[in-house]
Amino acid sequence: MDAPADLISGIDIIRSYCALLAQGKSDFVAVEQYRNDDFFREALGNKSVPSEGTMRQRMDEHADRISFRHFLGFNRVSGENEGPFDSPLHRPHPP
């Protein structure tokens, strides 16, 4: 999800979407209310907040590459957590 310097970066899109999810907002349209919100942008560490269209387009383009289970390191085959959260407190099931 890399982008030229004048475009919204992939990490800005992921951070913005995660912030929306944390607020219980799963639709892309919800990001529009934060487009000019400096606190939202700075709290996430974003250079900018994407528009609804940009967020939808990028997430759709890279949907096959974006797997939060993979990002968190969860191994479907063994059922063990192998990512950065590999500790007994972060495992999805008791050992």
Rosetta blueprint (number, residue, H / E / L):
1 M L
2 D L
3 A L
4 P L
5 A L
6 D L
7 L L
8 I L
9 S L
10 G H
11 I H
12 D H
13 I H
14 I H
15 R H
16 S H
17 Y H
18 C H
19 A H
20 L H
21 L H
22 A H
23 Q L
24 G L
25 K L
26 S L
27 D L
28 F H
29 V H
30 A H
31 V H
32 E H
33 Q H
34 Y H
35 R L
36 N L
37 D L
38 D H
39 F H
40 F H
41 R H
42 E H
43 A H
44 L H
45 G L
46 N L
47 K L
48 S L
49 V L
50 P L
51 S L
52 E H
53 G H
54 T H
55 M H
56 R H
57 Q H
58 R H
59 M H
60 D H
61 E H
62 H L
63 A L
64 D L
65 R L
66 I L
67 S L
68 F H
69 R H
70 H H
71 F H
72 L H
73 G L
74 F E
75 N L
76 R L
77 V L
78 S L
79 G L
80 E L
81 N E
82 E L
83 G L
84 P L
85 F L
86 D L
87 S L
88 P L
89 L L
90 H L
91 R L
92 P L
93 H L
94 P L
95 P L
